[in-house]
């Protein structure tokens, strides 16, 4: 496989992942972003945990879809993340579930 074929393959895999996201986002209540992953979830619990003079976040989610091109199965029953980095949790509204025109890909 030459470099151009590899680049084409990567683009196609990313596009397929985006299309999957677009098709399933309406099934979830929250968008969660950590330093390593992007998730869709229906239940999210974020707790700050103190550790001596420092702290970390414990994030527990259930009914989850994981944005990860290398996962064979992106639907997960539950996920637990421990991180010292920022965590962003957003609740989706009905309006947000509709993709902007520029993101709506023609099939």
C-alpha positions as CSV (number, residue, x, y, z in Angstrom):
1,X,0.0,0.0,0.0
2,X,1.5,3.3,-1.0
3,X,1.2,6.5,0.9
4,X,-1.7,7.9,-1.2
5,X,-3.7,4.7,-0.8
6,X,-3.1,4.8,3.0
7,X,-4.2,8.5,3.1
8,X,-7.3,7.7,1.1
9,X,-8.1,4.8,3.4
10,X,-7.7,7.0,6.5
11,X,-10.0,9.6,5.0
12,X,-12.6,7.0,4.2
13,X,-12.5,5.5,7.7
14,X,-12.9,9.0,9.3
15,X,-15.8,9.8,7.0
16,X,-17.5,6.5,7.9
17,X,-17.0,7.3,11.6
18,X,-18.5,10.8,11.1
19,X,-21.5,9.3,9.3
20,X,-22.0,6.9,12.1
21,X,-21.9,9.7,14.6
22,X,-24.4,11.7,12.5
23,X,-26.8,8.8,12.4
24,X,-26.8,8.0,16.1
25,X,-26.2,11.3,17.9
26,X,-30.0,11.8,18.4
27,X,-30.1,8.7,20.6
28,X,-27.9,10.4,23.3
29,X,-28.3,13.1,25.9
30,X,-24.7,14.2,26.5
31,X,-21.5,14.9,24.6
32,X,-18.4,14.3,26.7
33,X,-14.9,15.3,25.7
34,X,-11.7,14.3,27.6
35,X,-8.1,14.8,26.6
36,X,-8.1,11.3,25.0
37,X,-11.6,10.6,23.7
38,X,-15.0,12.0,22.6
39,X,-18.1,10.2,23.8
40,X,-21.9,10.3,23.5
41,X,-23.7,9.1,26.6
42,X,-27.1,9.0,28.2
43,X,-25.9,9.1,31.8
44,X,-22.9,11.1,33.1
45,X,-21.5,11.5,36.6
46,X,-18.5,13.7,37.1
47,X,-16.8,13.9,40.5
48,X,-13.8,15.8,41.7
49,X,-11.5,13.6,43.8
50,X,-8.9,15.1,46.1
51,X,-5.5,13.4,46.2
52,X,-3.2,15.0,48.8
53,X,-2.4,18.5,47.5
54,X,-3.8,17.7,44.0
55,X,-7.1,16.5,42.6
56,X,-8.4,14.5,39.6
57,X,-11.7,13.8,38.0
58,X,-13.6,10.6,38.0
59,X,-16.1,10.4,35.1
60,X,-18.6,7.6,35.0
61,X,-20.9,7.2,31.9
62,X,-23.4,4.6,30.8
63,X,-25.1,3.8,27.5
64,X,-22.0,5.1,25.7
65,X,-20.8,5.5,22.1
66,X,-17.0,6.1,21.8
67,X,-15.5,8.2,18.9
68,X,-12.6,5.9,18.1
69,X,-11.8,4.8,14.6
70,X,-9.9,1.8,15.8
71,X,-12.7,0.2,17.9
72,X,-14.6,-2.6,16.3
73,X,-17.6,-2.0,18.6
74,X,-18.1,1.7,19.6
75,X,-21.2,1.0,21.7
76,X,-20.3,0.4,25.4
77,X,-22.5,-0.3,28.4
78,X,-20.4,1.8,30.8
79,X,-17.2,3.7,30.8
80,X,-15.1,5.0,33.7
81,X,-12.4,7.6,33.2
82,X,-9.9,9.0,35.7
83,X,-8.1,12.1,34.6
84,X,-6.1,15.1,35.8
85,X,-7.0,17.0,32.7
86,X,-10.1,19.0,31.8
87,X,-13.4,17.2,31.1
88,X,-16.2,18.9,29.1
89,X,-19.8,17.7,29.5
90,X,-22.5,19.2,27.4
91,X,-26.2,18.3,27.4
92,X,-27.6,18.1,23.9
93,X,-30.8,20.0,23.1
94,X,-33.2,19.2,20.3
95,X,-31.8,22.1,18.3
96,X,-28.2,20.8,18.6
97,X,-29.2,17.4,17.4
98,X,-29.7,18.8,13.9
99,X,-26.4,19.2,12.1
100,X,-25.5,22.5,10.5
101,X,-26.0,22.4,6.7
102,X,-22.2,22.4,6.0
103,X,-21.8,19.2,8.1
104,X,-24.8,17.4,6.5
105,X,-23.0,15.1,4.0
106,X,-24.8,14.0,0.9
107,X,-24.7,10.2,0.6
